[in-house]
Amino acid sequence: MKVATLALAAFAMILAGIPCVSARAQQDAVEPKDEGYLYYESAKRKILRSAGKKVWDAAEQAKRRGFYQFAYEQAKRAIGFDPNHSDARDYLGYVKRRKEWVLDAEEDAKLKKVNQKSSGGGSVESQESFDKRVEDWEEKHLAKANQFVAAKYAVLGADCAKKGLPLQAIKGYEAALRLDPENSKARKGLGFKKMGKVWLTKKQDDARAAAAKATVVKGESPADQLLGQTLNKAESKHFRLEGSIETGELMEICTTLETLYAYYLSDLGEDPTMDVIGRDFTGGRATFVFVDNDKWDTWCDTYGNSELTRKLSGTSNHDAAHFGIRMKEQSNPVSRKDMSVHVAVHLLNYKVFRMRGGAWINEGLSYFYTVKLQETCLTHCVAIKKGNYANPGDEGGIKDWSDTSNWKPNVKEMVRKKSDVELRALVIKPITQLEFDATIKAWSVITWLMDTERDKFIELMDDLGGRSNHVNVLESAFEISLEELDQKWRKYVLRNY
């Protein structure tokens, strides 16, 4: 996140996912004598007074590091919460005269207001070192101050709600979320419900719940006729599943896929009530057929008549949203659900963003949502590299990719050893040339962008669309080279993993 953005007293950013409520505009138009306005301002002065100390703590820490611009901004912010904060007033050059604080022009002129790099031994600190120190201050001090202030705004919102002042309650809650998007009191106050790590509006959650209601389906299907057996069948709003496995499992997978559907659309800025699957063809649902291993050749005679397809674990037709999933001997409920989610993400990438190529982002997003939904990632479109565990230099052998909890430390190890694939190479390679550890890097890069640059990532997905040259789109979106973007990701990994 950019330093200038974090240093502001009130973030200008409008958070994705917050309902478009015109409470602030309505409040600004209210007469000063309005009861709600007067109560909000009065309660705000009382509830947020203690925030002055926390913000001043961040200002002091900035001053010690030579970040004088940030210290100045946070000191001014502190007296905004607590007008009588003597330390902040003294630092800013105020003197008290007849119980009033007056700015001393001479002291104000002496105050340093520009960030300075450290120096020693005749050399000036590098930009990289300076940026790292700023990030450290932001994370250890400014972020904590913002979370404290956000908590106070959430209390203010709840207080206004108790008083029967809904516009003022919304104003307080929204102020909290601008500073701390994860503040649960503010989210709940605005009607959000948390699903995993994502907050959904009531509309989004209602749509997810309604769509997720799976029902058993009777009657013969084309798959029954093709395979010469009667399959169990279940369907929800957007998905239809068939197979010899138990009906209860089919219904559970339907529910998981509908949860994915709501997650995906909500995460990427779309309305989860929108039908992105059925808008291209008559039928309205994606069809997944779980094919017994001994019937796979029969299935491939119709849906994938090639020797390569017969060796694979699935067939796909994204235009018709029709998929075959092969059930090998080791197939189990966890692996079947895992593969269903993986395939469904590929489908959504195509239906929402018209993405056919872009192996790095297609595979990375599939990992992202599979891990998010069930903390597994058993399905991948490339082979895991097998290594010799007795050989310390064999990267394939050193790393255990089977457990997703190992991914972050493994990625951090690769970055430290500088053995991760270059981002430029990752972006331009087709799926047939990607190693498994490269797709894990794709997962990590996408997770980083989703966590820190969500709005820009959504724009990126829109821009990528059916384009084959992702390099130009990425460099244009972030206004830096892929090498510079790669370095930013590596710094993030070393700092956070």
BELCOR-V176421 format. One record per residue. N is the residue number from 1. RES is the residue in one letter. D_FIRST is the distance of its C-alpha to the first C-alpha in Angstrom with 1 decimal. Layout:
# BELCOR-V176421
N|RES|D_FIRST + N|RES|D_FIRST
This chain:
# BELCOR-V176421
1|M|0.0 + 2|K|3.8 + 3|V|6.5 + 4|A|8.8 + 5|T|7.3 + 6|L|7.3 + 7|A|10.6 + 8|L|12.3 + 9|A|15.1 + 10|A|14.7 + 11|F|11.7 + 12|A|13.0 + 13|M|11.3 + 14|I|14.3 + 15|L|13.6 + 16|A|15.3 + 17|G|18.3 + 18|I|19.3 + 19|P|22.8 + 20|C|23.5 + 21|V|25.5 + 22|S|26.9 + 23|A|27.3 + 24|R|25.4 + 25|A|27.5 + 26|Q|30.6 + 27|Q|30.0 + 28|D|29.5 + 29|A|32.8 + 30|V|34.7 + 31|E|37.2 + 32|P|36.4 + 33|K|39.4 + 34|D|38.1 + 35|E|38.4 + 36|G|35.1 + 37|Y|33.3 + 38|L|35.2 + 39|Y|34.7 + 40|Y|30.9 + 41|E|30.6 + 42|S|33.1 + 43|A|31.5 + 44|K|28.0 + 45|R|29.5 + 46|K|31.0 + 47|I|28.4 + 48|L|25.4 + 49|R|27.4 + 50|S|26.5 + 51|A|22.7 + 52|G|23.6 + 53|K|24.2 + 54|K|21.0 + 55|V|19.0 + 56|W|21.5 + 57|D|21.0 + 58|A|17.3 + 59|A|18.8 + 60|E|21.4 + 61|Q|19.2 + 62|A|17.3 + 63|K|20.8 + 64|R|22.0 + 65|R|19.4 + 66|G|20.2 + 67|F|17.1 + 68|Y|19.5 + 69|Q|17.4 + 70|F|15.2 + 71|A|18.4 + 72|Y|20.1 + 73|E|17.6 + 74|Q|17.6 + 75|A|21.4 + 76|K|21.9 + 77|R|19.9 + 78|A|22.1 + 79|I|25.3 + 80|G|24.2 + 81|F|24.5 + 82|D|27.5 + 83|P|29.4 + 84|N|31.6 + 85|H|29.1 + 86|S|31.3 + 87|D|29.0 + 88|A|26.3 + 89|R|29.1 + 90|D|30.7 + 91|Y|27.6 + 92|L|27.1 + 93|G|30.9 + 94|Y|32.4 + 95|V|36.0 + 96|K|37.9 + 97|R|41.0 + 98|R|43.2 + 99|K|40.6 + 100|E|38.1 + 101|W|35.0 + 102|V|35.4 + 103|L|33.1 + 104|D|34.9 + 105|A|34.4 + 106|E|35.3 + 107|E|32.9 + 108|D|30.1 + 109|A|30.9 + 110|K|30.8 + 111|L|27.3 + 112|K|24.7 + 113|K|21.7 + 114|V|20.0 + 115|N|17.9 + 116|Q|20.1 + 117|K|20.0 + 118|S|22.5 + 119|S|25.8 + 120|G|28.7 + 121|G|31.7 + 122|G|31.5 + 123|S|28.1 + 124|V|24.8 + 125|E|21.6 + 126|S|19.9 + 127|Q|16.5 + 128|E|15.4 + 129|S|16.7 + 130|F|15.2 + 131|D|11.6 + 132|K|12.5 + 133|R|14.0 + 134|V|11.2 + 135|E|9.0 + 136|D|12.2 + 137|W|12.8 + 138|E|9.6 + 139|E|10.5 + 140|K|14.2 + 141|H|14.8 + 142|L|12.4 + 143|A|11.3 + 144|K|15.1 + 145|A|16.1 + 146|N|14.1 + 147|Q|15.7 + 148|F|19.0 + 149|V|18.9 + 150|A|18.0 + 151|A|21.0 + 152|K|23.1 + 153|Y|22.3 + 154|A|23.1 + 155|V|26.4 + 156|L|27.0 + 157|G|26.7 + 158|A|29.0 + 159|D|31.4 + 160|C|31.6 + 161|A|32.2 + 162|K|35.1 + 163|K|36.6 + 164|G|36.7 + 165|L|34.1 + 166|P|31.9 + 167|L|30.2 + 168|Q|29.2 + 169|A|28.1 + 170|I|25.8 + 171|K|24.4 + 172|G|23.7 + 173|Y|22.2 + 174|E|19.8 + 175|A|18.7 + 176|A|18.0 + 177|L|15.9 + 178|R|13.7 + 179|L|12.8 + 180|D|13.3 + 181|P|13.6 + 182|E|15.9 + 183|N|18.3 + 184|S|21.6 + 185|K|23.9 + 186|A|22.1 + 187|R|21.7 + 188|K|25.4 + 189|G|26.4 + 190|L|25.1 + 191|G|27.1 + 192|F|24.6 + 193|K|25.8 + 194|K|23.9 + 195|M|24.8 + 196|G|23.5 + 197|K|19.8 + 198|V|19.7 + 199|W|20.8 + 200|L|23.5 + 201|T|25.2 + 202|K|28.9 + 203|K|29.6 + 204|Q|27.5 + 205|D|29.0 + 206|D|32.5 + 207|A|32.2 + 208|R|31.1 + 209|A|34.0 + 210|A|36.5 + 211|A|35.6 + 212|A|35.7 + 213|K|39.4 + 214|A|41.2 + 215|T|44.9 + 216|V|47.6 + 217|V|49.1 + 218|K|52.7 + 219|G|54.6 + 220|E|54.8 + 221|S|52.0 + 222|P|52.1 + 223|A|50.6 + 224|D|53.6 + 225|Q|56.0 + 226|L|54.3 + 227|L|54.1 + 228|G|57.4 + 229|Q|56.1 + 230|T|55.1 + 231|L|51.3 + 232|N|49.7 + 233|K|47.3 + 234|A|44.6 + 235|E|42.3 + 236|S|39.5 + 237|K|38.2 + 238|H|36.4 + 239|F|37.9 + 240|R|41.4 + 241|L|42.2 + 242|E|45.6 + 243|G|47.0 + 244|S|49.6 + 245|I|47.3 + 246|E|47.7 + 247|T|46.9 + 248|G|44.9 + 249|E|42.5 + 250|L|42.2 + 251|M|41.4 + 252|E|38.7 + 253|I|37.1 + 254|C|37.2 + 255|T|35.4 + 256|T|32.6 + 257|L|32.3 + 258|E|32.1 + 259|T|29.3 + 260|L|27.5 + 261|Y|28.3 + 262|A|26.7 + 263|Y|23.6 + 264|Y|23.1 + 265|L|23.7 + 266|S|21.7 + 267|D|18.6 + 268|L|18.9 + 269|G|19.6 + 270|E|23.4 + 271|D|26.2 + 272|P|27.6 + 273|T|31.0 + 274|M|31.1 + 275|D|33.5 + 276|V|31.8 + 277|I|34.5 + 278|G|37.7 + 279|R|37.0 + 280|D|38.1 + 281|F|41.4 + 282|T|44.0 + 283|G|43.6 + 284|G|40.2 + 285|R|39.3 + 286|A|38.1 + 287|T|40.9 + 288|F|40.5 + 289|V|43.8 + 290|F|44.1 + 291|V|46.9 + 292|D|49.1 + 293|N|49.2 + 294|D|52.9 + 295|K|52.2 + 296|W|49.4 + 297|D|51.8 + 298|T|53.2 + 299|W|49.8 + 300|C|48.9 + 301|D|52.2 + 302|T|50.8 + 303|Y|47.0 + 304|G|46.4 + 305|N|49.6 + 306|S|48.6 + 307|E|49.1 + 308|L|45.4 + 309|T|44.6 + 310|R|47.2 + 311|K|45.4 + 312|L|42.1 + 313|S|40.9 + 314|G|40.4 + 315|T|41.1 + 316|S|38.9 + 317|N|39.4 + 318|H|36.1 + 319|D|37.9 + 320|A|40.4 + 321|A|37.9 + 322|H|40.6 + 323|F|40.1 + 324|G|42.4 + 325|I|41.2 + 326|R|43.6 + 327|M|44.6 + 328|K|45.6 + 329|E|47.5 + 330|Q|44.4 + 331|S|42.9 + 332|N|42.0 + 333|P|40.3 + 334|V|36.9 + 335|S|37.0 + 336|R|38.2 + 337|K|35.4 + 338|D|32.8 + 339|M|34.2 + 340|S|34.5 + 341|V|30.8 + 342|H|30.0 + 343|V|32.3 + 344|A|31.2 + 345|V|27.6 + 346|H|29.1 + 347|L|31.1 + 348|L|28.3 + 349|N|26.3 + 350|Y|29.5 + 351|K|30.5 + 352|V|27.2 + 353|F|25.8 + 354|R|29.1 + 355|M|27.7 + 356|R|30.6 + 357|G|29.4 + 358|G|26.0 + 359|A|27.1 + 360|W|23.8 + 361|I|21.9 + 362|N|25.1 + 363|E|25.7 + 364|G|22.1 + 365|L|21.8 + 366|S|25.3 + 367|Y|24.3 + 368|F|21.2 + 369|Y|23.4 + 370|T|26.4 + 371|V|24.6 + 372|K|22.9 + 373|L|26.3 + 374|Q|28.7 + 375|E|27.0 + 376|T|29.2 + 377|C|29.0 + 378|L|32.6 + 379|T|32.5 + 380|H|31.4 + 381|C|32.6 + 382|V|33.0 + 383|A|35.1 + 384|I|33.8 + 385|K|34.7 + 386|K|37.6 + 387|G|37.9 + 388|N|40.4 + 389|Y|39.4 + 390|A|42.0 + 391|N|40.3 + 392|P|37.4 + 393|G|36.1 + 394|D|36.0 + 395|E|32.4 + 396|G|33.7 + 397|G|35.9 + 398|I|33.5 + 399|K|31.0 + 400|D|31.8 + 401|W|29.8 + 402|S|32.0 + 403|D|30.0 + 404|T|26.4 + 405|S|25.7 + 406|N|26.3 + 407|W|23.7 + 408|K|20.7 + 409|P|23.0 + 410|N|24.7 + 411|V|21.6 + 412|K|20.6 + 413|E|24.2 + 414|M|24.1 + 415|V|21.0 + 416|R|22.8 + 417|K|26.0 + 418|K|24.4 + 419|S|26.4 + 420|D|23.8 + 421|V|24.6 + 422|E|22.8 + 423|L|20.3 + 424|R|22.6 + 425|A|25.6 + 426|L|24.0 + 427|V|23.2 + 428|I|26.7 + 429|K|28.9 + 430|P|31.0 + 431|I|31.3 + 432|T|34.6 + 433|Q|33.1 + 434|L|30.1 + 435|E|30.5 + 436|F|29.4 + 437|D|26.9 + 438|A|25.3 + 439|T|24.8 + 440|I|23.3 + 441|K|20.7 + 442|A|20.2 + 443|W|19.7 + 444|S|17.1 + 445|V|15.1 + 446|I|15.5 + 447|T|14.6 + 448|W|11.3 + 449|L|10.6 + 450|M|12.2 + 451|D|10.1 + 452|T|6.5 + 453|E|7.8 + 454|R|11.0 + 455|D|12.1 + 456|K|11.8 + 457|F|13.5 + 458|I|16.2 + 459|E|16.9 + 460|L|17.1 + 461|M|19.7 + 462|D|21.6 + 463|D|21.8 + 464|L|22.8 + 465|G|25.7 + 466|G|28.9 + 467|R|27.8 + 468|S|28.7 + 469|N|26.6 + 470|H|23.1 + 471|V|22.2 + 472|N|22.5 + 473|V|20.5 + 474|L|17.5 + 475|E|17.6 + 476|S|18.1 + 477|A|15.3 + 478|F|12.6 + 479|E|14.8 + 480|I|15.1 + 481|S|17.8 + 482|L|17.8 + 483|E|18.5 + 484|E|15.3 + 485|L|13.3 + 486|D|15.6 + 487|Q|14.8 + 488|K|11.0 + 489|W|12.2 + 490|R|14.9 + 491|K|12.9 + 492|Y|11.0 + 493|V|14.5 + 494|L|16.1 + 495|R|13.8 + 496|N|13.8 + 497|Y|17.1
